[in-house]
Amino acid sequence: MKTFLIIVPDGGMLFEAAGIADILMQANRLMPAGGTNSPYQVTVATTQPHRVVHGVSGLNLLADHRLCDLDPELPRDTILITGKGLTEEEGSNVVDWVKRAAPHARRVVSICGGAMLLAKTGLLDGRHATTHWRLLDTLQAEFPQITVERGPIYVQDGPVWTSGGVSSGFDLTLALVEDDQGFNLARDVAQDLVMFLRRPGGQAQFSRYLLNQASEGPIRELQLWLPENLTGDLSVEALAERAAMSPRNFTRVFTRETGITPAKYVEEVRLNAARQRLEQTTQGVEQIALVTGFGSGLNLRRVFERNLHLTPTEYRERFCSRMLA
């Protein structure tokens, strides 16, 4: 039997822990005759003093144990952290406990923002990892010794697994079941729960570019002007002229104030505009490419595949308004 400890900090989304536990229990129920009986034993622990975890939704979860009551040196198969917690003290308690427990576990896993805690333990140093798309830049900036992967739903690097945002923890859990018990059982669990065994695409398809806005001045004015002028000449030279700067100085100032180059910023503004039209209109790919400044459907497809790992048509199928479906 594989012992599976799920650590649930206060104030998060409780369906992470509940869904992961349900997937593992479904694996137990669907284990074929003659196989290992009940391959998983799941325990939930929290840092909260009375074992009651308060979810962001207002619902509560009663954990099996307080984390401080568990012996970190007890052998365990898997330790999983579902979130990063609301307070620095709570996060520090989880980090300290996991540091002591990790050498006695076969693998350590984080879901969503839990990667921030896992990074603080040092377990991700020199490894590839991911987290929720909103935290990718923060994780990379605060822990440069980690190779942060921006596309995958989850990442395995040796005995350490990390996943992107929230529900991607379910994808990771199915991967753990397949790793432990084989493809057939993982497939059966996925089919029984009406899930993808391997979700198409990566978490990039869900992310929205968080474009930094300059505080004031010509760069800020240019950022406000860009979305309404996507079909014009948006080369560095043209933008620099509009900002009354030399191209070299403009590139330097723009990159300093926004964190990305002008060319990348323009691509992201155009990509966001194209996504909105795919979601909310019935315009064809060629028409959308023209009105968002990509010029042709081929260029639009290349940008989508490079950034989102999806074609525009696949993106529309997954994210278009229900009124258009």
Residue, then its C-alpha position, 0 to 999 in steps of 0.5 A: m500500500k502506498t501512503f499518500l499524505i496531502i497537506v492542505p494550507d488554509g484559505g485555498m480551493l478545497f476541491e484540489a485536495a478532495g479531487i485528488a483524494d477521490i481519484l486515488m480512491q477510485a483507483n482503489r475501487l477499480m483495481p482489477a481482481g488479483g491486483t494489490n488491494s487498496p493500493y493507496q492510503v490517503t491522509v490529509a493534514t493541515t497546519q490549522p490548530h483544530r484540523v479545520v481547513h477554511g476554504v476560499s469558497g466558505l466551505n470547510l474541510l476536517a483534516d485527519h491530522r495536524l501537520c505538527d502531530l505527524d512524525p516527518e521521519l516516518p517513511r511515506d510514499t508520497i507527500l503532496i502540497t496543494g497550495k501555498g497558504l495565506t500566511e507566512e507563518e503557515g507557509s514556513n511551518v509547511v516548508d520546515w516539515v517537508k524539509r525534514a520529511a522529504p528524505h524519507a519519502r519516495r516522491v514529493v509533489s506540489i499543486c498550483g502555488g504549492a510550488m512556491l513552498l516546495a521551492k523554499t525547501g530547496l527540493l526544486d534547486g537544479r530541477h525543472a518545475t512549473t506552477h500556476w501561470r500567474l506565478l511563473d514569473t515570480l517563481q523564476a525571479e525568486f528562485p533562479q536556480i529552478t528551470v521554470e517550464r511555462g507550457p506543461i500541465y505538470v512536470q516530473d523531474g526525478p522524484v519531484w513532481t509539480s503541476g500548474g493551476v488547480s485542476s491540473g493537479f488532477d492530471l498529475t494525479l492520474a499520471l501518478v496512478e499510471d506511474d504506480q499501477g500502469f496504464n490500464l488502471a489510470r485509463d479506467v479511472a479517467q474514463d470512469l470520472v469522465m476525464f482526459l487521461r492526457r489533457p490536450g495542450g498545456q496550461a498556456q492555453f488558459s493563461r492571459y498575458l499579464l502585460n506590465q503597464a508603464s506608469e506615465g509618459p510616452i510609453r504609457e500613451l503608446q500602450l493605450w494607443l496600441p490595441e486600437n491600431l493593430t493593423g498599422d506599422l508597429s515596427v520598432e522604428a515606427l513606434a519609436e518615432r511615435a514616442a519621439m525617441s531613437p529606436r535604440n533608446f526606445t527599445r531600452v526604455f520600453t523594455r525597462e518599463t514593461g519587462i519585455t521587448p516592444a516586438k514581444y509586447v506587440e505580439e502579445v497584444r495582437l494575440n490577446a485580441a485574436r483570442q477575444r475574437l475567437e471566443q466571442t465572434t464567428q469571424g473566420v481565422e483569415q479575417i481575424a488575422l487581418v483585423t489583428g495585424f497578423g496579416s494571414g491565417l498562416n501567421l496567426r496559426r504560427v503564433f498560436e502554436r508557438n505560444l499556446h500549443l494550439t491552433p486557432t481552430e482548436y482554441r475556439e473549440r475549447f473557449c468560444s462563448r456558449m452562444l456561439a457553440 
